[in-house]
């Protein structure tokens, strides 16, 4: 399943419980009205108040309207990505491969890093993020930790690209060399996905101009797509 489809699924997963509540409420209202009608056909009348009947029908109408709006909103949401954003999501289909260096450090820190690494490779990004945030709360976060935090924030069920950018910036401030190409690339994707076109172009140009980057061709293609949009 592509990351784009995963993201659509994750967005849907967020709304699914709410939709189910509305469906249940609508079903209960319909069931009650049907039951009253069935009793009436047998000559049994509960004689509910006029206000209650109006309330039931109004509730049924509201539930139906909310379901329609929810479905329409979700459809518009998954259809609203620009060509550049769709391309960025396509590039995110295969998560970044982390190296074993992420596990270095003191014993307690290394343990959390190891657990974060394991969760990351199992695509349990929220779990990985919690372990990394524990390290950060202890004041022991290094560039490795912040870089992985940024990735988790991008790949988790409900992506937070803005905070991911902050994590990448922190990683770069701690170690400007180790993740330079990677940070420029993933920051560019975050900028694209948050519709910050100028910042995205700047970051992508750095990737395209870097002889050490393995993403320079992808960066050029994404730059071209952004330029076509103008």
ABEGO torsion letter per residue (X at the ends): XBAAAAAAAAAAAAAAAAAAAAAAAAAAAAAAAAAAAAAAAAGBBAGBBAAAAAAAAAAAAAAAAAAAAAAAAAAAAAAABBAAAAAAAAAAABBBBBBAAAABEBAAAAAAAAAAAAAAAAGBAAAAAAAAAAAAAAGABBAAAAAAAAAAAAABABBBAAAAAAAAAAAAAABAAAAAAAAAAAAAAAAAAAGBAAAAAAAAAAAAABAABAAAAAAAAAAAAAAAAX
